[in-house]
C-alpha cells in the first residue's frame, strides 16, 4: 500500500514530544511545517507525552515558545491521565506521590493530594528531584502491599547529550527492593492514557496515527489500539532496533516533516 493511501484515513495525530517534535530545549527542523500541513489538510494533533515531570500547562508554554500556535497547543501528559485514573478508581483516597513539586501541584489541582503519613496507595511518577529518603519511603509502602500506580514505563528520557534515567529505572529500583512491579501503568503503551486521548480528540482509534521515537511505548501504542503507528528516527529507536524488535511500526520516517509530501 502506498504511504499516501496508508495516511489517507488519518484525521488526527497523537504526537510524542521529546525526541519527536523537539529534542531537549530545541525544536526539530520541520516540526512547525508539519503542523502547518495538518492545518492545510484539515487534520488535528494532540501532543501526548509520557513525561510526568512537568505539568500540561508547562508543556503548552514550552511549545508556545517554540512557535506552536492554536489549534495545536493541546497536551496530554501521563501525569494528567494518572490523576484522572486516580479520581475514577481511588475516589476519596490519598496517595503517596513519588514525584517532583510540579507533578504534585498538578495532581493537587485535579483533586489528588499527596499524603505523607497515612497514604491509601502509591503513585509513582518521573521524579527529577529524587532522593534516598523518598525512595526508602516508597519502597516501604510498596512492600507493605499498598496499591501501586505508575504514570508511565519509560526507562530513559532523551536529552540533548544522551539519556537520563526515567521512571522505568525508578520502578526497577523499587522492584529490586520491594519485590513488586506496578499494579497499573497509565502511560503509553497502556490503555489509561489512550482512553484519555480518545476523549480529548473525539476520534476513534482507527482515525488516529501515533507518532513517536520509541518502539516499546509510541509504536506499541499504535499497534495495541488499532492506530497507524509511525516511527521517526530523531530520538531513541534506530533502524537496527526495528530489525530486532517484535514491535514493528507501520511507517518509518527519518524525521517528522518527511511525512509532509504524503499528506
Buried (B, 14 or more C-beta within 10 A) or exposed (E): EEBEEBBEEBBBBBBBBBBBBBBEEEBBEBBBEBBEBBEEEEBBBBBBBBBBBBBBEBBBBBBEEBEBEEEBBBBBBBBBBBBBBBBEEBEEBBBBBBBBEBBBEBBEEBEBEBBEEEBEBBBBBBBBEBEEEBBEBBBBBBEEEBBBBBBBBBBBBBEEEEBEBBBBBBBEBBBEBBEBBBEBBBBBBBBBBBBBBBEBBEBEBEBBBBBBBBBBBBBBBBBBBEBBBBBBBBBBBEEEBBEEBEBEBBBBBEBBBBBBEBB
